Amino acid sequence: MARIIDDPVALQVVWTRLIAIADEAAATLRRTSFSPIVRESNDFACVIFDAAGTAMAENTIGIPSFNMTLSRTLAHFLRERPAAEWREGDVGICNDPWLTSGHLPDTTVLAPVFAQGRLVGWTGSIAHMADMGGTLWSADTREVFEEGLRLPPLLLMRAGEPNRDVEAIIRANSRLPDQVLGDIAAQVAAGETAARALRELLSREGIDDLAPIATEICSRTERLMRAAIARIPDGVYRGSVDLDGTGEEPVHIELAITKRGDEIFLDYAGTSPEVGRALNVVMNYTEAYSCYPLKCALDPATPRNEGSYRMIHVSAPEGSILNPRFPAPVHARQLVGHCLAAAIYQALAPVLGEKIVAESGSAPTLRVIVSGYRENRRRYTSILFINGGMGARAERDGLSATCFPSNVVCGSMEIIEALSPLRIWRKELSPDSGGAGQFRGGLGQDVEVELTGENPALLSLLVERVRHPAQGVLGGAPGATSRVLWNGRDTGFPLKGKSPIAAGDRLRVRYPGGGGYGDPRTRDRAAVRTDLEAGRISEQAARAEYGL
């Protein structure tokens, strides 16, 4: 063991292999999944732990909120069922929002890894299920009880034998049980893939205990993150974000960041109280989307693990929208949680201007969900994972149609059309939607979709940034707002709620653009002309915003 820890090359080989194992698990999950949410849109994550539950490695492109909350969920499992009581072949499952990643569709699967009869580690994954019962995924619920089936920490498998009772409960409560149970089975398969690879690694390298390696890996990561924080001047930095809210209750995020030595404290005192609709963000999710933007800005190159976040301390008043009390509704928590990065980067812009990005139009992620029956009475639910534009950053334009701080990707529209009676008439970048700046914000998208066939359906919209566009930074202009037209009208339906939709109805959705970075008048003239020629900006914007 000392041979590996004391040899930087050997340690790097093992560290890289652990990440590769997490990536192998992720590949298994993606390739064996049943739903396009996992297979096409990347709404999942895989993590490898040591025997004590320390997160050692995450898959490379896992969802940030999932990667960080998995270790919290494992800790809850171990309080309920100590490690000594787990046996080879046991598999745990849980989707309680307060114990996992914030809403019921995200289902956690955890399993111990044994080698020669000894517990040596854990595997874990979270994946967004297509349907967990209750009301359709929406923002208009009043309590978590409306939002679907809530599974406390349970055994999905015991010593390799499936728990048929748990499977039966899930099947009885889901509109799409085959997709849901198929994706859960894919999570189990991902854990088995990781476990086999982990045992092979231990055997090949002669490792009998992962704890010293986990300690060294996490300590090195922690030192690098602490060093990056130490370079920020001590002080208190403040930021705030206003959002559209529920329509009845506005949402305000207030943030004070205190930097002291090599530690950083984020305090959300002054943030709006919890609201009566499903925009509330549980503390696990608040922590995850507070830590991840800091990691991106301060130490983006070092792989993430438990050591990345030990020096970041997050607090939010109990009963606030960022730390709601059970049983507050939380179904659409991303509509607020994704916007924490904006407050953080706004606060730190004076001292980290070259490392941050302007606000992203893809934060929060906007969702269009359509659920109903085909003519043969076969049930479908389609979720359009489509992104707005990312904010600009120093020396580079924002990425168009790209999600940040989440990293879900846009699934294939052909798959959507194949699996549901929807026709995508338009999906194109939206000119002038990126905020003007020395570096332009990423473009949003214009998407037009029609419900075909003969049957009506239920539509759920999760739409934000209609009144509050993604702001620019350091002189950059805001991006374009979002907008929804239903058969040509933009009123008479909820933007955060459910509505019946008739066959033949068309929705046109403008996904917002990202904010600009720096004074638009200082943008390179050739870059302005290139944008104009490519149709990214109009002649009017070229003159008015950039002075061309």
N, C-alpha and C positions, 0 to 999 in steps of 0.2 A: 504493500500500500504506500509506504513511504517513497518507494521507487517512483511512483506516478506523481505523487504530490510534490516531490522535490525536483522533478524533471519537468521544466516548462513545456518541452515538446511533447512528452508523454501525456501530460495533463491536457494540453490542447487537443491531442488526438482523441482522448476519452470525452472531453467536453463536446467536441464537434460530432462525435459519434452519438452522444446523447441527444443532441439536437436532430441529427439525422433519424434517430429512432422515433422522435416525436413527429417528424415529417413523414416517416413511413406509416405511422398510425393514421395521420391525416389523409394520406393517399388511400389507405384502406377504407376509411370512413367515407371519403368522397366517392370512390368507385363502387362501393357496395350499397350506397344510400338509395332510397326509393324516391325522395322528393327533390324537385328542382331547387328548393331553398338551400339544401346542402350541396347537391351535385353541381348546380350552376352558379349559385350566388355566394358560396363560401361562408355561410353563416354558421360557423362552428369553430372549435379550437381543441387541441390536444396538449396535454401536459404530462411530464414525467416527474415523479417525486421519489425521495428516498424513504426509508422505512418510517421515519419520524414525521413525514408529511411535508418536508421542505421541497418547494418547487425548484427543480434543477434545470429543466429545459422545457421550452415551449415550441410548438411548431412555428415555422417561419412566418406564416401569414395568418395566424389565428386572430380572432376578434379580441381586441384589447380587454374589453370588460370580462370576457370569458377566461382569458389567461390568468388574470389577477384574482378573480373570485373563486376559481376552482380550489385553491388552497384553503380558502375560508370554508367552503363546503365540506372538504375533507375533514377539517377540524371539527365541524359540527357532527359529522358521522362518527368520529372517534370519541366524542363525548357521549354519544348515544350507545355506541358499541365499541369498546376499547379494542386496540389492535390485537390483543391476545385472543379475542373471541372470533377473529376472522380466520377462515379456512381457505385453502386453495380451491378455486372455482366459485367463490362467493363474488357477487357483483351487486353494488349498491346503486340505487336510483333516487333522485330527488328533483323537484322543480319548485319548491317553496321560494317565492321571490325574496324573502328576507334572509334565506339561507344560501341562495345561489346568486343568480345574476339579474334579478330584478323584475322578471315577469314570467308567467306560467308557461309560455311556449318554449322557453329555454330549459332543456332537460339535461341534468347532469348524470353521468354514469361513471362510477369509480370502482376499481378492482385492485386487490392486493396482488403483488408479484412474489412468488415463492421460488427459492432455489435450494435444492437439496433439503427441503422441509423447513427452511427458515424464511421469514418475511424479510425481503430485501428492498422492497419499494412498492410504489403504487402507480397505476395509470389512471388518467382521468380525461374525460371529454365533455363538452357541452355542445349541443346542437339545437337549432331552432326547429321545433316541430311544426308541421303543416296545420295541425288543429288539435287543441287539447280540450275541446268542448266549451261549454259556456257560451257567452256571446261571441260573435265574430271578433277577431282582433280589431279593437277600436279604442277610441279615446273618450267615449261617453259613458263608461260604467261608473257606478257610484261606490262599489265595494269590490274587493278582490274576489269575494264569493261568486260574483257574476261572471268572472273572467275565465272560468274553466276548472278543470280537475287539478287539485293541489295535492301533490304527493310529498309527504314528509320523508325523511331518510328511511328507506325500506330496502330489503333485499330483493333484487330482481331475479337473482339466481343464488341458490344455496348449494355449495359443493358441486357446482357444475350442472345442477338440475334447475330448470326454469321454474319460477314461482308463477304457476298458472293463475292464481287468484289475482295477482297484480296485473298480469297480462289481460285477464278478463275484464277487470275494472277499467283499464285504459281503452280496450276495444269498445266497451259499452258506452263510453263517454265521448268518443271522438267521431266527428263527421267523416274523417278519412283514416280509419283504423289501420288499413294495410300500409299506407305511407308512414304513419307514426310508428307502428311496431316494426316496420322495415327499417326505419332510420335508427330506432333504438337498437335493433339487432346489429346494424352497421357500427354503432358505437361500441357494442360488446366486441365485435370482430376487430375493431381498431385497438381496443385494449389488449386483446389476445396477440395481435401482431407486435405491439410494443413489448409485451411481456416476453415473448419468444426472443426478440432481438436483444432485450436487456439481459436475459439469461446467457445468451451467446457471448455478449460483451464481457460479462463477469467471468465466464469460463475462459475465454481467450486471453484476457488480461490478468487472470489470477486474482480477481477482486472478490473478497468475501464480505465486504461491508461498504456500502455506498456513502455512508454518513461522512467520513473524512473527506471524500471527494466533493460531496455536496457542500460541505463547510468551506473548502478551499475555493471552489468555483464561485459560490455566493459571496465570499469575502473579497475576492478579486473584483467582482462586479460592483460590490458596495464601495470599495475604495475608489474606483474610477468615478462613480456617481457622486460620491462625497467631494472628490477633488473638483469636479465640475461645478458643484454648488458653491464650494468655497470661493470660487473666482467671482461670484456675484457680490457686489458690495452689500454689507449688512444694512438692514433697514426694513421699512414697511412699504409695500407696494400695493396699490388698490386698483381694482377693476370692477366693472359692472356690465350686465347685459340685460336688456329688456326684450321680452318675447310677446307674441300675440296672446298667449294664454288660452283660457277656455272659451272666451267670448263673453263670459260673465265675470271672470276673475283674471286680472292681469298677472303676469309672472315677471318677477324681478330677481335677478341673481346679483348678490353683493358679495365681494370677495376682498379679504385683506390677506396678503402674503407677507409673512414675517420671515426674513432670512437671517439666521444667526449661526455664524461659523460654517460648519458643513452640514447643517440641518435646515429644513425649510418647513414652515407651518402654514397651512391654508385654512382660513377661518371664514365660513360662509354666514356668519351672524349678520342679520339685516336682510337676508333672503326671504322671499315670500313664504307665508305659511302654507302648509299642505292644502291642496285644492280639492274640490268636490268631484272632480273628473280625473281621468286616468293618466295624468301627467306627472304624478309623484314618483320620486326617484329614491329607491332604498339606499341605505348607507354603503353597502358593498359596491353598488354601481357608481355612486358619487365618488368613492375612493378610487375606483378603477379609472374613471375618466378625469380625475384630477392628477393622478400619478403618470398616466401614459403621455399626455402632452409634455410634461416636464422631461420625461425620459427621451422623447423625440427631440426636444430642443437642446438638452444638455449633454446627452451621451447616446446618440443614435446608433453608433456602430457596435457597441458591446451587446451581445445577446442578452435577452431579458431572463431574469430568474428572481428568486425571492430576495436576493441582495440588492436588486435595482430600486427597491421601494422602502427599505428599512429606515431611511433618514427623512422620509416625507410623512408628515403628520397632517391628517385631514379631520376637520371637525365641522359639524353643521348642527344647528339647534334641533333638538328633538321636537317633532311636530311641524318642522319646516318642510317645504316641498322637496328638499334634498335629504331629509331624514324622517319620513312619515311614520306614523304609528299604525300598526296593524289594526283593522283590516282596510286601510286606505286603498283606493284603486290605483293600479300601477301599470296597466296594460300597455300604455304608450309612453313609457318612461324615457325612451330615447329622444322624444321631442324636447325635453329639457336637458337630460344628461349629456347629450352630445354637444351642448353649447357651453359646457364648462371650460373647454379649451379656449374659447373666445375670451372669457373673462380673465383666464390665466395669462394669455399672451398679451392682452391689453395692459394688464398690470405690469408685466415685465418688459414691455416694449422699450421703455427708456434705457434699460440696461442690457437687454438681449435683442436689440433690434435686428441684428444680422442673423439671428438663429430662429426667429419666430415666423409664423405665417399669418397673413390677414385672416379675418373670419371667412369660413367656408360656407358657400350656399348649400353644400351637401351636409351641413351640420345645422339642424338635425336632418336625418334621412327622412324623406317624404315617402309615404306608402299609399298605394292604391290597391285595395283588396276587393275581389269580386267572388261571391260564393253563390252557388245555386245547383240546379239539376240540368243535365242534358236531356234530350228528348227520350232517351232510354231509361230515365230516372237514375242515371249514374251521377253520383255527387262529385262536385269539383270545388276547389277553392284555389284561386290564382292570386299570388302576391307579386306585384310589379316592383322588383328591386331595381330602381333606376335612380341615378345620382345627379345632383347638381354639380356646380363647379367648385373647385378647391381654391382657397385664398392664395394670393401671390406671396412670394417671399423674396428675400434679398437676392438679387442677381438672377431671378428666374420667374417667368410667368406662372400663374396658378395652373394646375392641371385641369383640363376640361372633363366634365362628366366623371369625376373621381371623388370617392368618399374619403373624408377625414373628419374626425379622428377615428371613426370606425373604418373598417376596410372591406365591407361587403362589396361584391362586384355585381355589375349588371348582368343578369342572366340572358340567355338567348331568347329573343322575341319569337323565334320559330318554335321553340319549345312551349312557350306560353300558348301560342295559337294551336299547337298540336294537342295540348292537354285540357283546353277549355274553349268555350265558344266565344272567344275574343279575337278580334282582328285588329292588328296594329297598322293603322293607316300612315302614321308619321312618327319618326323618331330621328331627330336631327338636332345639331347644336343650335343654340339660340343666339343670333347676332346681337351685339351690344349688351349682352347679359353679364359679362365679366366687368368688374369694377375697373375704371380707368386708373392708371398709375404709372410710375416709372417702369413697374412691372405689372402687367395686366392680370386681373383675376381670371380664374378659369371659367369657361363658358358653361352655362346651364343647358338644359335640353327642352325642346318642344316635343311632346308626345301626344298623339291622338289615337284613341282606342274606341272600338265599337263593340257592343254586346250583340252578337249574331244569334242565329237560331230563332226559336219560337218562345222560349220560356223567359220570364222575368228572373231577376236575381237580386241579391242584397249587396249593396256597395258600401264599403267603409273607406273613408278618407282620413288620412293622418297627415295634415298639411300645416306647415308653420311658415313663417317669414313672408306673410302676406303684407303686414304693416311694418315689419322690422327687418330690412334687408341685411345681408352680411356686410359688416362695416369694413372699410379699408383701414390701413394702418400707416402711420408716419406720413400723412398727407394723401394717401390713396383714397379713391372714391368707393362708395358702396357698390355691391353688385345689384343686379336686378332682383326684384321681389318675385315670389311665386304667384301663380294665378291658375284658377281652375275655371273652365268654361264647360257647362253641361248643356248640350244642344244649343250652344251659342250664348247662353246666359251665365252670369257669374253671381247670381243671388238666388235665394230660395232653397238652399240646401246647406247642411252643416259641413264645414271644412274639417272638423274633428268629431265625426260621428257617422252613423249609419243611415242609409236611405235606400228605398226600393228603386231598382233601375229596370227599365223596360227594354225588351229586345228592340234593336235598332237605335237605341240611344248612343250618343257619342260624347266622350269626355276628351277635352283637350287640356293638358296639364303643362304649365311652364315650370320647370325645375329651376330654382334660382341660381344665379352666378356668384362666384366668389369675390371678395373685396380686393381692391388694388393695393399695391405697396409703393409708397413714395409719390412724389409730385408728378402728375401726368405730363406736365409740360417739359419734364426732363427725360421723357422716354426717347429712346433712340429713334430718329426719324425713319430709318430704314425699317425698323420693327413696326412702326405705325403703318407704313406703306404696305408691308407684307400682310399685316392684319386686314387692311382694306382690300387688297387684291384677293385674299382668301375668303372674304365675306365674314370675317369674325367681327368686324365693326362696320358701321355705315359711314358714308361720306359726312353726314351731319355730325356723328360722334368724332370723326377724325378732326373736323374743324373746331367743334365746340369744346371737346374734352382735351384734345392734344395740340390744338393750334396749328394743325397742318395746313 
